[in-house]
Amino acid sequence: MRITAFAFALIALPGAALADPVGLTPDMMSATVPTPSGPVEILRNQDNANRLSGDWTLTSRPCPNFCIQPMVPAPGVTPVGELEVIAALQDANTVVIDGRIRPEFEAGTIPGAVSVPYNEAADRLDELGCEVDFDGFICEGDLMQVVLFCNGPWCGQSPTAARNMIEAGFPAENISYYRGGMQNWQGLGLTVVPGGAGG
């Protein structure tokens, strides 16, 4: 029955090149994640001929501002990939944060991601379990785990957010960094939603 439903879904995709199925892993076709707007299914684009377009195809943006970011933006931060991001989206103790400016988030983000622009991250630690103090925040006890991302390997917004959060007292070991960001996410044909609609 599942194969029949999957075949029907392929036929229903307008203009899809019907060929080999595109799963997340050999054993997982999709993953459903909770969002404020209800559950959203993350899967890869099933059109085997699909290509990126627009800014996501640019390879040689000037540095600065578009310099290659390190895999670890600050000591103690853990680098993660797409499968770890999907697992984090399904974990109630983890928040996946889109560190880009709000218009970029609204244009399209990872389902279930929360918008915390990089220049606000250090001021919103109370949303992650820290206590507001006269001098800033006290970040002890049960704190959220955080996965930060932005536009891709050349985007400095989420690395800046990580460093600012750590400087404000949030523990580095509670932060993971998805360096691939939206460029790699879209390069793999993964589901993107407008920010605020499952984001």
N, C-alpha and C positions, 0 to 999 in steps of 0.2 A: 504494500500500500504506500509506504514512504517513497519508494522509487517511482511509482506512478504519479504521486503528488509532485515530486521533484521534476519529473519529465513535463508535467503540465505547467509548472512554474517556468520552465525554460521556454516553452512554446509561448507563454503569455508575455514574455519580455519582448517589447517592440524592437525589432531590428537586431535581436541577439543572434550571433553566429552560433548555431547549434553545433556543439562539438563536445569535447571532454568536460566533465563537471569540474568546477573550481571550488575546492573545499578550503577550510581554514587549516586543517591537518588531514592526514589520510583517514582518520576516524571521526572527524567532526566537520560537518557541513556548515554549521552556523552556531551562534551563541546568542541567547536572549539575555538582555541586561535591563535592569529596572531603571526608569527615568521618572522625573516628576510628571511627565505626560503619559506614563504607562510604559509597559514593556516594549522594547525595540529589539528586533532581530538584527544582529550583525552578521553579514555574510559578504562574500566577495562577488564582484560583478561577474556574471556567468557568460558574458560575451567574450569569447576567446580572442577576438580581434580588437578589443577595447584599447584605447590609447589615452594617455594624459593630454591635456590641452592647456593653453594659457600659461600663466606664470610658473606653474608646476614643472614645465618642461625646460625652464631656463637653467643653464648650468654654470654661467660665468658672471654672476652679479659682482659688482665691485666691492672690495674689502679694503677699508671699512665701508659700509656698515654690515656687509653680508659675509663675514669671515666664518671659517669652519670652526664649529664649537667642539670642545673636548668631550669625550665620552662621559667623564666624571667632572661636573662643573664646580664641585667643591669636595674636599676630603670627607669621606663618610657617606656620600650620596651613592645610591646603587643604580647603575644603568639597566634599563629593561627594554624589551622588544614588544612587538604587537601581541603575542600570546599572553605575555604577562599583563599588558594593559587590559586585555579582555577579561582575564581572571580578576584583576583589580576592580573592574566595573561591576563584577558579580559579588564582591566582598563588601559587606555592610560596614566594615571597619576601615575602609579605604575610600578616599575621594580622589578622583581623577580630575586634575585642574588644567584647564586651558588657560595658559598664561599670556595669551595674545590680547591685544587691545580689543575692546568690545565689538567694533564693527567687523573685525576679522572673525570673531567667534560667531556673530550673528549670520555671517555669510555662509558658514558651514563648519561643523565640528564633529568630534567623535560622539556617538550617542552616549548619553549619561554623563558627559563631562560637564563640569561646573566652570563658569567664567569667573576667574580671579585675575584681572590684568596684572602683569608683572610689577607695575608701579604701585599696586595696592596690596600685594601679597603680605608684606611685613606688617601692615596695619590691620589685617583681618585674621590674625592667629587665634582669636577667640572662637572663630568658626571651626577650628581644628582641635579644640579642647584646652587651649591655653586660657589662663585667667588674666583678666585685665588688671594691671597694677598701675600705681601712680607714675612709675618710670617706664612703663611699657607692658610687658607680658611676663607671666610666670608659666613656663611650659614644663609641667611635671605630671606624673601619673598617667592615666589613660588618655593618650593622644591619638588622633587619627593617623593612619598611614597616608601618605600623599604621593601621587604620581603626577609629575609636571611635564607638560609638552607645549610646543609652540609650532612654528611653521616648518621646521625641518633642521637638518644638520648645520645650516648656516644662520639659524635664527638665535639671537641672543636674549630673547625675552624671558623664556623659562629658566635658563641658567642664571640670569640676573635675579629672578624671583627666588630661586633656591638660595643664592648667596645672601640676599636681603633677609630671608626668613631665618636663616641660621644666625646671622648677625643680631637679629631681634630676639633670639633665644630658642627658636624651634630646633629640636635635635636633628642633625644631619641623617642619623640612622633611620629616621622616619620618612625620609624623602627618597623617592625613586625618580629617575629622569629618563623619559622616552625621547631620546635625541632625534630619532627619525621623524617625529611629529607628523604634521598633516601631509607633508610631501611623501614620506614613505607610506603612510596610511592610505593615501589615494593611489600611490604607485602600485599597491597591492590590490586595488579595486575594492577596498573595504567600505562599508556603509558610512555615509556622511549625512548629517541632518542639520537643518538650520538651527543656530543657537537659540534656545528657548523652546524648541519643538523636539523634545526628547534629548535636549542638550542642557 
